[in-house]
Amino acid sequence: MYRRPGYAVPMRIRVTFGRGERLRYISHLDILRAWERTLRRAGLPLAYSQGFTPHPKLAFASPLPLGFLAEAEIMDVTLDERVPLDEFRQRLAAQTTTGMPVLAVEEVPPSAPAPQSVLLWADYRVELPTVDTGAARAVVEAFLAETSHPFVDDRRERPKAFDLRAAVARLTAGSRSSGEGTVLEMRLQADAETTARPEHVVTALFPGAEPSLIVRTGLVLNEPSPARDAWRRTGRYA
């Protein structure tokens, strides 16, 4: 349903959703289009951008790379009419696929910054089936004891050098439940200054290892947080 440009915007809803195996190799643009179709099928009063080709006002926290799964992606949906949150979730969930489930909805101020502009950290789970857990724990412990770890991301068109240690807020190694190998759990910097990726950690600490699975398990926005306040005081994320 098209809404005339310039119409007052009374409501913005933050949707937390998952991305399953069926959508593992779908691009971010395809995900965006899928959500546009889903929201239209749900008959929700979407607010549209102005211009020659208006589009629903959707804002994502961070595009997910191809091949990754996700457990808590974030999308802001702007409406030009108020809808009760329970009704919004029911209508939306009725139109989604099992590969893109709606996990939570909450109202945020219409004037709040876009989620990508306040993104701070991203959490990941990485499975390394060929890496011994004991050896991985020793490598992780040594890395966390470092004060810095220079790294160059040479997969970019323009290689970028940054301090990988400063970009890792948390890193642990454990055993895989499905067999031999290691599971890494990590929280990585994902703000406008530096975006560290789990592949960077694997390349730097476990050269030659190939992840069998990478799941983004959460996104941390710049919202009130005692843990982040501790990080600002001490230089480490608590």
N, C-alpha and C positions, 0 to 999 in steps of 0.2 A: 504494500500500500504506500503510495507516494505522498509525502507531506510537503507543503509549500516551503521554499527556502525562507529563512529568517524567522520561522515560527519559534516561539519561546520554548526553551528546553527545561522541563520541570524535573526530570528524573534520569539518573545514571546508575546502572547496575553492574557490579563486578561479578563476573562469572568465573568460577574455577572449574576446569574440565580436564579430562584425561585424554590421552592419545594412545590407542592400542596398536597391536601388531598389524592389523589390517591397514593402518594408515602410516606405517613405518617409513615408507618411501614416497610419501605424498609431500609435495612442496608446500611452503608456507602460503603461497598464492592460492593453491588449491584448497587449503584449509580455510582461508579467508572466504573464498567463494562458497564453500560448503556451509559455513556459518551464515552467510547472507541468505542462502536458499532456505536453511533451517529456520531462521528467524522469520522469514516471510511466510513459510508454511504454517508457523505457529500463530500467525495473524497478530503479531505484536505491533504496537504503534511506534515504529522506528522513526527516529529523527534522521534526516538526510543532510548531506553536505550541499553547499551551494555550487553553482556552476552549470556548465552545459550538460554534463553527465552526472547527476547526483548519485551518491552512494550512501548506504547506511553508515552511520557514525559508529565504527568499531575501532577499538584501540587495544593492541596486544602488548604484553610486557616484553616479549622477546621472541623472535622467530626461532623455531626449533629446527636444527640441522637435519638433513635427510638421514634416515637410518636410526634416529633416536626415538625412544618411546618417552612418554611423559605421564606423570601422576598428578600434577597440580599446575597446569597452565592457567594463565590469567588473561581475560578479555573483558574490556569495559564496553557495555552496550548503552547507547544513549536513546532515550525514548522522548517523544513529545507529548505523551500523556502518562499520568501515573497509573501503575499497575501494582497490585499487592504482590509482595515477593513470592509468597506461596503459589499464587496463580501464575506468575511469570515462570517460576521453575517448572511447574507442572506442564504448562503449555509448551515450553521449550524442550523439556525432557521427552515429551511424547513424540517429538519429531526428530530426535537425534538417533544415531546409530550406536551399536554396542562399542564401536571403536572410538567414539568421541563422547563419553558420558559426562553429564552435568553433575558435578560433585558438590558445589555450594554456590549460593548467590547472596550478595549483600549490597545494600545501597551505599553509594559514596556521593559526596557533594558534586553537583554538575561542574563546579569550578575547580575541582581537584586536578592536579597535573596528570598528564597521561602516564599510565603505568611504566612505560619504557623509560620515561625521563626520570623516574625515581627508583629504578631498579638498582639494587646494590649487590646482591649475591645470588648465585644459583647453586642448588644442591644436585648432586649426581650420584648414581650407583653404577659402577663399572665392573663387569665380569671379565677376568683374565684367566681362561681355563688352563693355560700352560705355565702359569707362575705359581711357584710353591708359596703357601701362606706364611710359613716361618721366615723364609727369605724376604718375602714382601714386607713383613712387619719390621724387619731389621732395616730395610731400605727406607721405609716410611719414617722410622724413628730417627735415622740419621738426617733425613731431609728436614724434619721438623726442628731439629737442633741447630740447623744452619741459620745464620742471620740474613743471608741473601742467597739467591740462586739465579744468576743471569740466564735468560732464555731468549732465543730468537725464533719467532713464529715465521718460518720461511714458506708456509703454505699460502700466504697472502700475496697479492700482486706486488705490494711493497712490503718486504720483510719488516717486522717490528720487534724491537728488543724491549724486554721488560723484566722486572724482578718476579720470577715465578713464586718464590717463597712468600713475598708480600701479598701475592694474589691468592694464596691458599689460606683460608681461614680455618679449615678443619680437614683432616685426612686420617682415615683409619683403614686397616687391612684386616679382613676376616676370611673365613672359609666359605666356599660356595655350598649351598644346600643341595645342589643337583649333582655334585661330583667333585673331582679334584680341581684345584685351582684356587684363585683368590677373588674376593669381592672388595673393591675399593669404595669407600663412602667419602665424599668430599664436598666442601663448600668453597666455591670459587668466586673471585671478584667478577662482577658483571655490570659495572657502571660505565659512564661515558668516558672515563679515563682509560680503563683497561678491561677487556673481556677475555678472561682466561677460559680455556676449554679443557674438558677431561682428556682429550687427546694430547694436549700439551704435557699434562702430568705423566701420562703413560710414556710418551716419547722421552721425557727427561729422566724418569726414574726406572723405567723398564724397557730399554731399547730392544726393538724387535718383537715385543709382545703385541698381539692383536686382540683387541676387545671383542668378545662374542656378543656383548649386549651393553648398551649405554642407555640409562634411563634418567631423565631429569625428574627428580623427585619433589622439587619445590623451588619457589622463587621468593626472595626476600626484598620487599619494597622499603623505602625510606619512611617508616612509620615508627611511632614510639616503641622502644625496645630496651629493656635493661641490659640485655646481652650486648647490643650495639653500643650503648653508652659506656659499658666497660671496655669495649674495644677502643673507643675514642680516647679513654683515659690511659690505657696501658699499651696500646699498639697491637693488641691481640684480641681476636674475637672470642668472647667467653661463651 
